[in-house]
Amino acid sequence: MEKAAPYFDRYFEVAPVTFIFPGRPIALNIRMRKYQKVEELLAETEKINPGYWGISYGRALLSAVKGDKENALALYKNSEVYSLLGMKDEAIQQLNKEIRGSVWEPYIFYLHLLNNPFYDSLREDPRFQEIVKREKKLYEDHLEKYGNL
């Protein structure tokens, strides 16, 4: 994570937030507990695009990792926020909705499940493991049919 952070900083020097929402740098800085940097990225985004949905999402993630449940849920509710808050039942239920309801290419969701640290609280839950198993099958079927696009 420490090696990746300077590359994101450099990226936003070249292509400022006006071009892309800094979701991955926000997640990275949350994982590194660099909450001030997260606040700066969100403030810059809000200045440029005040109505952008990702601002409340980023703030919800930040509130969740800080343990501010009320604020996190008032800002945004999704499987990551629920998971960070330790609300496993809600996270699993929401995750199933997200995978089949809003992901355009569901076959890529397997890698997201494997690598997203915001799901760490769910990793030992048999329901989460079943979702991962199901998504792995879809992912492998896609690779077999189309290759690694």
Long-range contacts (C-beta under 8 A, 24 or more apart in sequence): 1-28, 1-31, 1-32, 2-32, 4-28, 5-29, 5-32, 5-34, 17-41, 17-44, 17-45, 17-48, 18-48, 18-49, 21-45, 21-52, 21-54, 23-54, 23-58, 26-58, 26-61, 26-62, 27-61, 27-117, 27-118, 30-61, 30-62, 30-65, 31-117, 33-65, 35-62, 35-65, 35-66, 38-62, 61-118, 79-119, 80-116, 80-118, 80-119, 83-118, 83-119, 83-120, 83-121, 83-122, 84-118, 84-121, 86-121, 88-121, 88-122, 88-125, 91-119, 91-121, 91-122, 92-122, 92-125, 92-127, 92-128, 92-131, 95-122, 95-128, 95-131, 96-131, 99-131, 99-135, 106-135, 106-138, 107-138, 107-139, 107-141, 107-142, 108-139, 109-135, 109-138, 109-139, 110-135, 110-136, 110-138, 110-139, 111-139
